[in-house]
Amino acid sequence: MPDSPLYSAAAVAVIALAVAVVVAVGLKVLRSFRELGTDAERATYNTLHAASKAGRHLRTGLNPAGAAKASRQLRALLGCDALAILDVSGVLAWDGTAEELRPGLMALAADVLSSGRTQVFNAADLQLHSPKSGSVAAAVVAPVRAGSRVVGAVAAFAPQAGSGLVRATTEVADWVAAQVELAELDASRTLLMEAEVRALRAQISPHFIYNSLNAIASFINTDPARARELVVEFADFTRYSFRRHGDFTTLAEELRCIDRYLLLERARFGERVQVSLRIAPEVLSTVIPFLSLQPLVENAVRHGLEAKEGPGHITISANDSGAFAEVTIEDDGVGMDPVQLQSMLAGHVDGEHVGLRNVDARLRQVYGDEHGLVIETAPGEGTLITMRVPKSQPDHDA
């Protein structure tokens, strides 16, 4: 049977199919290789790819964990036998051979860290006595600067330190410096947000605490039970407002804070302050910046309704808007001049609406400029404030 014409034809068909598959795979690999372009383009891609991967590990600054991962990429970038990253206090990471040189590296780099100048060291400087050093016979140590400060250095070890390695190591050190400065900028933004929250707390403190305590005092003789209730609400409100942990909270927590705030304000204004809530349950767990809603409601009371004759109405809504939670605070108070308001939000002029500017700035810092407050207002026409935040925020915990 194996010698039958039918069997031979089938065997030929299988072989032909196998050859076609191999040719197709080969053509696909060749096509993919060609898509990378010329040798120079491929080299550029590899360089940028390595820099990108290393950059992710340095975005938290110079620390052992990030430096250890970045050093592998940077050594491949320089093509050296070994690479070390150090800060002013010690060696953070070492990748490659000749690790017996690590204990003496800080002494070797002392002048680089103090002078801020790149230096080249030969075999005698390195005091090589071990066969483990392999082909290493020279080192280039370049400073890492953050502004005017030298915060660390990059050391590249190789058989020789030609002008190409010197320039390349210096450029890598400058690139590391840029990542460190970005990390410091992120840290500064965090500190700025914390400072703005503290400023908001300070703003809440003087006028609101004074007014609330006066309102509570007015009920002590006439309605002691109401006075006790207000004291509890006041304590809960201040405990939340002055808490010391976390820059974020949930929409549900912020609404509870607003409820306490409004209860205390209604103790002062009575029926002059009327409030409606329209809250979609599915957005209650949305994470938002701490104290981002309460200042908006306080603005509606202080600058919208307090100056208005007769009763005023505030409507607080929170709706599910696809990937976003949309919160609106609307009042039928005296309104604001939109031109002056925009100038105040931009920081060009001082004004009474510090809480609005603070919240607007924090929203833009956290989510981007497209997520600042949207305010619709005019004198005598009330105010509508809209805030949109992403419902999914993996980097922020309440």
C-alpha positions in Angstrom: 0.0 0.0 0.0 2.8 2.5 0.7 3.9 2.4 -2.9 0.4 3.2 -4.2 0.0 6.3 -6.4 -2.6 7.7 -4.0 -0.2 7.4 -1.0 2.6 9.1 -3.0 0.3 11.9 -4.0 -0.8 12.4 -0.4 2.9 12.5 0.9 3.8 15.0 -1.8 0.8 17.2 -0.7 1.8 17.1 3.0 5.4 18.0 2.1 4.3 20.8 -0.1 2.0 22.1 2.7 4.9 22.0 5.2 7.1 23.9 2.8 4.4 26.5 2.3 4.0 27.0 6.1 7.8 27.4 6.6 8.0 29.9 3.7 5.0 31.8 5.0 6.5 32.0 8.6 9.9 33.0 7.1 8.3 35.8 5.0 6.4 37.0 8.1 9.6 37.2 10.2 11.5 38.9 7.4 8.6 41.4 6.9 8.5 42.2 10.6 12.3 42.6 10.6 12.1 44.9 7.6 9.4 47.0 9.2 11.9 48.1 11.9 13.7 50.0 9.1 17.4 50.5 8.7 20.2 49.4 11.1 20.3 53.0 12.4 16.5 53.1 13.0 16.6 49.7 14.8 19.5 51.0 17.0 17.4 54.2 17.8 14.4 52.1 18.6 16.5 49.8 21.0 18.0 52.9 22.7 14.6 54.6 23.2 13.0 51.3 24.4 15.8 50.8 27.0 15.5 54.4 28.2 11.8 54.1 28.4 11.9 51.0 30.5 14.6 52.4 32.8 12.7 55.7 33.2 9.7 53.9 34.7 11.9 52.5 37.5 13.4 56.0 38.3 10.1 58.0 38.4 10.0 57.5 42.2 13.5 59.0 42.5 16.9 57.5 43.5 16.2 54.4 45.6 17.6 50.9 45.7 14.6 49.1 44.2 14.2 51.4 41.2 18.0 51.8 40.7 18.5 48.0 40.6 16.0 47.6 37.8 17.1 50.7 35.9 20.8 49.7 36.0 20.2 46.6 33.8 18.7 48.7 31.1 21.3 51.5 31.3 24.2 49.0 31.2 22.7 47.5 28.0 22.4 51.1 26.7 26.1 51.9 27.3 27.4 48.4 26.4 29.7 48.4 29.3 30.9 45.4 31.5 29.3 46.9 34.7 27.2 49.8 35.7 26.6 51.3 39.1 24.1 53.9 40.3 24.8 55.7 43.6 23.4 58.6 45.7 25.4 60.8 48.0 25.2 58.2 50.8 26.0 54.9 49.1 25.9 52.6 46.1 22.2 51.9 45.3 22.7 49.3 42.5 25.3 47.4 40.6 24.8 45.4 37.5 27.5 43.3 35.7 30.9 42.0 36.6 33.7 43.3 38.8 31.4 43.6 41.8 34.4 43.4 44.1 35.0 47.1 43.2 31.7 48.0 44.8 33.0 48.6 48.4 35.5 51.2 47.2 33.3 53.0 44.7 32.1 55.7 47.1 35.7 56.7 48.0 36.5 56.7 44.2 33.4 58.9 43.4 33.9 61.3 46.4 35.4 64.0 44.2 32.8 63.6 41.5 30.0 64.0 44.1 31.7 67.1 45.6 32.8 68.8 42.4 30.1 67.8 40.0 32.6 66.9 37.3 32.8 63.7 35.3 36.0 61.8 36.0 37.9 58.8 34.3 39.7 56.2 36.4 42.3 53.8 35.1 43.3 50.3 36.3 45.7 51.8 38.9 43.0 54.0 40.3 40.7 51.0 40.6 43.4 48.9 42.3 42.4 45.7 40.4 43.7 42.6 42.0 41.1 40.0 41.2 40.5 37.9 38.1 36.8 38.3 38.7 37.2 41.8 37.3 37.4 40.2 33.8 38.2 42.8 31.1 37.4 45.8 33.3 40.4 48.2 33.3 38.8 51.6 33.5 35.8 53.5 34.8 33.8 56.6 34.0 31.9 58.3 36.9 29.5 61.1 35.9 27.5 63.2 38.4 23.7 63.2 38.6 22.4 66.7 39.2 19.0 67.8 40.4 18.9 71.6 39.8 22.1 72.9 41.3 22.6 69.9 43.6 24.6 66.8 42.9 22.4 64.0 44.2 24.3 60.9 42.9 26.4 59.5 40.1 26.5 56.9 37.4 29.6 54.7 37.1 30.4 52.7 33.9 33.2 50.1 33.9 34.8 48.9 30.7 38.1 47.6 29.3 39.0 51.2 28.3 37.4 54.6 28.7 37.4 56.3 25.4 35.9 59.6 24.6 32.7 57.8 23.3 32.1 56.1 26.7 32.8 59.3 28.6 30.3 61.3 26.5 27.7 58.5 26.7 28.0 58.0 30.4 27.7 61.7 31.0 24.5 61.8 28.8 23.1 58.8 30.7 23.8 60.6 34.0 22.0 63.7 32.7 19.1 61.6 31.6 18.9 60.0 35.1 19.0 63.5 36.6 15.9 64.4 34.5 14.0 61.4 35.9 15.0 62.4 39.4 13.8 66.0 38.8 10.5 64.6 37.5 10.2 62.5 40.7 10.9 65.5 42.8 8.2 67.5 40.8 5.7 64.7 41.5 6.6 64.8 45.2 6.3 68.6 45.2 2.8 68.3 43.7 1.8 65.9 46.4 3.1 68.3 49.1 1.3 71.2 47.3 -2.0 69.3 47.4 -1.4 68.5 51.1 -0.7 72.2 51.7 -3.9 73.2 49.9 -5.9 70.8 52.0 -4.4 72.3 55.1 -5.2 75.8 53.8 -8.8 74.6 53.2 -9.0 73.4 56.8 -7.7 76.7 58.0 -10.3 78.5 56.0 -13.1 76.3 57.4 -11.8 76.8 61.0 -12.3 80.5 61.8 -15.7 81.5 60.5 -17.5 78.2 60.5 -16.5 77.1 63.9 -17.3 80.5 65.4 -20.8 80.5 63.8 -21.5 76.9 64.6 -20.6 77.4 68.3 -22.8 80.5 68.4 -25.7 78.5 66.9 -25.2 75.7 69.4 -25.1 78.2 72.3 -28.4 79.7 71.3 -30.1 76.3 71.9 -28.6 75.5 75.2 -31.3 77.2 77.3 -34.3 76.9 74.9 -33.7 73.4 73.5 -31.0 71.4 75.3 -31.7 68.2 73.4 -31.2 70.0 70.1 -28.0 71.6 71.5 -26.6 68.1 72.4 -27.5 66.9 68.9 -25.7 69.8 67.3 -22.6 69.3 69.4 -22.4 65.7 68.2 -22.8 66.7 64.6 -20.2 69.5 65.0 -17.7 67.0 66.5 -18.3 64.5 63.7 -17.9 67.3 61.1 -14.6 68.6 62.5 -13.2 65.1 63.1 -13.7 64.4 59.4 -12.5 67.8 58.2 -9.3 67.7 60.2 -8.4 64.0 59.8 -4.8 63.5 59.1 -4.8 60.4 56.8 -5.4 60.2 53.1 -5.8 62.8 50.3 -8.8 61.0 48.9 -12.2 59.9 50.2 -15.4 58.4 48.8 -18.4 60.4 47.5 -20.5 58.8 50.2 -18.1 60.0 53.0 -18.1 63.5 51.5 -21.9 63.6 51.3 -22.1 62.6 55.0 -19.7 65.5 55.8 -22.0 67.8 53.8 -25.1 66.6 55.6 -23.5 67.5 59.0 -22.3 70.8 57.6 -25.8 71.7 56.4 -27.4 70.6 59.6 -25.2 73.1 61.5 -25.9 75.8 58.9 -29.7 75.2 59.2 -29.4 75.7 62.9 -28.3 79.3 62.1 -30.5 80.0 59.1 -33.5 77.9 59.8 -35.9 77.6 56.9 -33.9 80.0 54.8 -31.7 77.1 53.6 -33.6 74.4 51.7 -31.7 71.4 50.3 -32.6 68.7 47.8 -30.5 65.6 47.1 -30.5 63.5 44.0 -27.9 60.8 44.4 -27.4 57.7 42.1 -26.4 54.9 44.5 -23.9 53.4 41.9 -21.6 56.4 42.3 -21.4 56.5 46.1 -18.2 54.5 46.1 -16.4 56.8 43.6 -13.1 58.1 45.0 -12.8 61.9 45.0 -10.2 64.3 46.5 -10.7 64.9 50.2 -12.8 68.0 50.9 -13.7 68.7 47.3 -17.5 68.9 47.6 -17.9 70.5 51.0 -16.3 73.8 49.9 -18.6 73.9 46.9 -21.7 73.6 49.2 -20.2 76.1 51.6 -19.7 78.5 48.7 -23.4 78.1 47.8 -24.4 78.9 51.4 -22.0 81.8 52.2 -21.8 83.5 48.8 -25.1 82.4 47.3 -27.8 82.3 49.9 -26.5 84.3 52.8 -26.6 87.5 50.8 -30.0 86.7 49.4 -33.3 87.9 50.9 -35.7 85.2 51.9 -35.3 81.5 51.5 -32.8 79.9 49.1 -32.5 76.4 47.6 -29.5 74.2 47.0 -29.7 71.1 44.9 -26.9 68.5 45.2 -26.9 65.8 42.4 -24.6 62.9 41.7 -25.2 60.9 38.5 -23.6 58.0 36.7 -22.2 59.3 33.4 -20.5 56.3 31.8 -16.9 56.2 32.9 -17.4 59.3 35.1 -19.4 60.3 38.1 -20.9 63.8 37.6 -21.7 65.9 40.6 -23.5 69.2 40.5 -24.1 71.8 43.2 -26.8 74.3 42.2 -28.1 77.3 44.1 -30.7 80.0 43.4 -28.7 82.7 45.2 -27.2 86.0 44.2 -24.8 84.6 41.6 -21.3 85.8 40.6 -19.7 87.9 37.9 -18.3 85.2 35.5 -15.4 87.4 34.3 -14.2 88.1 37.9 -14.8 84.4 38.8 -12.6 83.2 35.9 -9.9 85.7 36.8 -10.0 84.5 40.4 -9.8 80.8 39.4 -6.8 81.6 37.2 -5.1 83.1 40.2 -4.9 86.6 38.7 -6.8 88.3 41.4 -7.7 87.5 45.0 -11.3 87.0 45.9 -13.7 85.5 48.4 -14.1 82.2 46.6 -10.8 80.7 47.8 -12.5 77.3 48.3 -13.6 77.2 44.6 -10.1 78.0 43.4 -8.5 75.4 45.8 -10.9 72.6 44.6 -10.5 73.6 40.9 -6.7 73.5 41.2 -6.6 70.1 43.0 -8.9 68.5 40.4 -6.7 69.7 37.6 -3.6 68.4 39.3 -5.1 65.0 39.9 -7.1 64.4 36.8 -5.8 66.9 34.2 -7.0 70.4 33.0 -10.1 68.9 31.3 -11.4 67.9 34.8 -11.5 71.4 36.4 -14.7 72.8 37.8 -17.3 74.0 35.3 -19.2 77.0 36.7 -22.2 78.6 35.2 -23.3 81.8 36.9 -24.3 85.4 36.5 -25.3 88.2 38.9 -28.8 87.5 40.2 -29.1 84.2 38.4 -27.7 81.7 40.9 -24.8 79.3 40.4 -24.4 75.8 38.9 -21.1 74.0 39.6 -20.3 70.7 37.9 -17.5 68.3 38.8 -16.6 65.2 36.7 -14.3 62.5 38.1 -13.4 59.1 36.7 -15.2 56.3 38.5 -12.1 54.0 38.1 -9.0 55.3 39.8 -6.5 52.4 40.6 -3.8 54.8 41.8 -5.9 56.5 44.4 -7.2 54.9 47.6 -9.8 56.4 49.9 
